Amino acid sequence: MAAKRKVALIVYAPALVGDDSRPVAVVHGMERVFPGLRLDWRVAEDGRPIALPQRDAWLADGTRAGGFSLVCNGDESHPVMIYGLELPAASSPGGQAQLEVHAQMPADAAGLTVVADVLEAVAESARASWGHATPSSAGGEIARQTKNWAANPQPPPRGLPALKLPEKIRSPEIPHRLGWLNYWSAAAAEAIGFPDPARDVELLSRARRTASGGWVVQLTDAPLDLDNPAHLDALFRAYERFPEIGGRAKH
């Protein structure tokens, strides 16, 4: 069953413009830090993997409509994939269109060993404001924190705080939510007030700087599991520490 467990990664970056080189850079970055990974396959409409001998040129040609096409490793038993979508201005913080990059990798030993490096490489190559990598089971519950109360009056799961819709958040630098591994650019870290040497001792023990001056911050030692009371408590404490996340701070 281990191959069925997944880590989902998502980062938010400025929208693609013109002949933007970032999609190719993102894929190269992911391959560079994931030993043996080659994302030189696409997926046909019927689900079959199709080899891409000219992957970079194919990616560049397919970079349109604000996103980029899915590429994968062609291994259906241990799938690794990445693609990009446009989040339109009307649905984005501060009314600024965004590039939303999604990746998926197995939560096996090989994947978990490199997931922090993958998050950093993808986020930095995309010039992202923020992002996270989270086991898909916990990530699904965290996604339900983002509330359109009119459409769904049910409160978020497990008593977690309700988070604003992205378009209700004042700035693209403010993270929409937390995850297991969190990428915060220098601008995002400043926007939420991280780090505070006195208040963030525990988080700093599991954090590292990136080449651009951002941070990768790990919430729990083991992959986030919301059935684990200690993990759920760590998530609650982090939301309490950073009220800007999810647009909850009073201004």
C-alpha positions in Angstrom: 0.0 0.0 0.0 3.0 2.3 0.5 3.0 3.2 -3.2 -0.6 4.5 -2.9 0.4 7.1 -0.3 1.2 10.5 -1.9 2.7 13.8 -1.0 1.0 16.7 -2.9 3.0 19.8 -3.5 1.7 23.2 -4.5 3.4 26.6 -4.9 2.0 30.0 -5.9 4.1 32.3 -8.1 3.6 35.4 -10.3 1.6 34.6 -13.5 3.5 33.4 -16.6 4.3 36.1 -19.2 5.4 35.8 -22.8 8.1 33.2 -23.5 8.5 32.5 -19.8 11.3 30.1 -19.0 10.1 29.1 -15.6 8.1 25.9 -16.5 11.3 24.4 -18.0 13.3 25.6 -15.0 10.8 24.1 -12.5 11.0 20.7 -14.2 14.9 20.8 -14.3 14.9 21.9 -10.7 12.8 18.9 -9.6 14.9 16.5 -11.6 18.1 18.0 -10.2 17.3 17.2 -6.5 15.4 13.9 -7.0 18.0 11.2 -7.8 17.2 9.2 -10.9 14.0 11.2 -11.8 13.3 12.0 -15.4 10.0 13.8 -16.2 10.1 13.1 -19.9 6.6 11.5 -20.4 3.2 13.0 -21.0 -0.2 11.3 -20.4 -2.5 10.5 -23.3 -6.2 11.1 -23.0 -6.7 7.4 -22.4 -4.2 7.5 -19.5 -1.3 5.9 -21.3 2.2 7.4 -20.8 3.8 8.7 -24.0 7.6 9.4 -24.2 8.7 13.0 -24.8 12.1 12.8 -26.6 12.1 16.7 -26.9 10.6 17.4 -23.5 11.9 20.9 -23.0 10.8 22.1 -26.5 7.4 20.4 -26.0 7.0 22.1 -22.6 8.0 25.5 -24.0 5.5 25.1 -26.9 2.8 24.1 -24.4 3.3 27.0 -22.1 0.1 28.9 -22.8 -3.1 30.0 -21.2 -1.2 30.8 -18.1 -0.1 27.3 -17.2 2.1 24.4 -18.5 1.3 20.8 -19.4 1.7 17.8 -17.2 4.9 15.9 -17.4 5.6 12.7 -15.4 8.1 9.9 -14.9 6.1 7.3 -16.8 6.1 4.9 -13.9 2.6 4.0 -13.0 3.7 2.1 -9.8 5.6 5.1 -8.4 4.1 8.1 -10.2 5.8 11.5 -10.0 4.2 14.4 -11.9 4.1 18.2 -12.2 2.0 20.7 -14.1 1.0 24.4 -13.8 -2.4 26.2 -13.9 -3.3 29.9 -14.0 -5.2 31.3 -11.1 -7.1 34.2 -12.7 -6.8 37.7 -11.2 -10.5 37.6 -10.1 -9.7 34.5 -7.9 -6.3 35.6 -6.7 -5.0 37.6 -3.7 -4.7 41.3 -4.4 -6.4 40.8 -7.8 -3.1 39.6 -9.3 -3.2 36.5 -11.5 -1.0 33.7 -10.2 0.8 30.6 -11.5 -0.3 27.6 -9.5 2.2 24.7 -9.7 1.1 21.2 -8.6 3.3 18.2 -8.2 2.8 14.8 -6.8 5.2 12.1 -5.6 5.1 8.9 -3.6 5.3 9.1 0.2 7.8 6.3 0.3 11.3 6.4 1.7 12.8 7.7 -1.5 10.2 10.5 -1.9 10.2 11.5 1.8 14.0 11.8 1.7 14.0 14.5 -1.0 10.6 16.1 -0.6 12.0 19.2 1.2 14.6 19.6 -1.6 11.9 19.2 -4.2 9.7 21.8 -2.6 12.6 24.3 -2.4 13.7 23.6 -6.0 10.2 24.0 -7.5 9.4 27.1 -5.4 12.6 28.9 -6.1 12.6 28.0 -9.8 9.0 29.3 -10.1 9.9 32.4 -8.1 7.0 31.5 -5.8 5.7 33.5 -3.0 4.8 30.5 -0.9 3.8 26.9 -1.1 3.7 23.6 0.8 4.2 19.8 0.5 1.7 17.7 2.5 0.6 14.1 2.6 -2.6 14.0 0.5 -4.7 12.7 3.4 -3.9 15.7 5.7 -3.8 18.1 2.7 -7.4 17.2 1.8 -8.6 18.2 5.3 -6.5 21.4 5.3 -7.9 22.4 2.0 -11.4 22.2 3.6 -10.4 25.1 5.9 -10.8 27.5 3.0 -14.4 28.5 3.3 -17.1 29.9 1.1 -19.6 30.0 3.9 -22.5 30.8 1.5 -21.9 27.7 -0.6 -20.9 25.4 2.3 -22.0 26.3 5.9 -20.2 23.4 7.5 -17.2 24.4 9.7 -13.7 23.2 8.8 -12.7 19.7 10.1 -11.3 19.0 13.5 -12.0 22.5 14.8 -9.3 24.0 12.6 -9.7 27.7 11.9 -11.6 28.9 8.9 -9.5 30.5 6.2 -10.5 33.1 3.7 -10.9 32.5 0.0 -7.8 33.5 -2.0 -9.5 36.5 -3.6 -10.3 37.8 -0.1 -6.6 37.8 0.9 -5.0 41.2 0.5 -1.6 40.2 -0.9 -0.1 37.4 -2.9 2.7 37.1 -0.4 0.3 35.9 2.4 0.0 32.1 2.5 -3.5 30.8 2.1 -2.9 27.9 4.5 -0.3 25.8 6.3 1.1 22.4 5.3 3.6 19.8 6.5 6.6 21.4 4.7 6.1 25.1 4.1 7.9 27.3 1.7 7.9 31.0 2.5 9.7 33.4 0.3 11.5 36.3 2.0 8.5 38.5 1.2 6.0 35.9 2.6 8.1 35.4 5.8 8.2 39.1 6.3 4.4 39.3 5.7 3.6 36.7 8.4 6.4 37.8 10.9 8.7 34.8 10.6 11.1 34.3 12.2 10.9 35.6 15.7 13.9 34.2 17.6 12.0 34.1 20.9 8.7 32.7 19.6 9.9 30.4 16.8 12.5 28.3 18.5 10.8 25.0 17.7 10.0 25.9 14.1 13.5 27.2 13.6 14.9 23.8 14.7 13.2 22.3 11.6 13.7 25.2 9.2 16.4 26.2 6.7 17.1 29.2 4.6 17.0 29.0 0.8 19.3 30.6 -1.7 16.8 33.4 -2.4 16.5 34.3 1.3 13.3 32.4 1.8 12.6 29.5 4.2 11.5 25.8 4.2 9.8 25.2 7.5 8.8 21.7 8.6 5.8 21.5 11.0 6.4 18.0 12.4 9.3 15.5 12.2 7.2 12.8 10.7 4.8 13.4 7.8 1.8 15.4 9.0 -1.0 13.0 10.2 -4.0 14.7 11.6 -5.1 11.5 13.4 -1.9 12.1 15.6 -3.0 14.4 18.4 0.6 15.9 18.7 0.5 16.7 14.9 -2.9 18.3 15.1 -1.7 20.4 18.1 1.4 21.5 16.1 -0.9 22.6 13.3 -3.2 24.5 15.7 -0.1 26.2 17.3 1.2 27.3 14.0 -2.1 28.9 13.0 -2.2 30.7 16.3 1.3 31.9 15.8 0.7 33.3 12.3 -2.8 34.9 12.2 -1.9 36.5 8.8 -2.1 33.0 7.2 -5.4 32.5 5.5 -6.2 36.2 5.9 -7.4 35.9 9.5 -5.5 38.9 11.0 -7.5 42.0 11.9 -6.2 45.1 10.1 
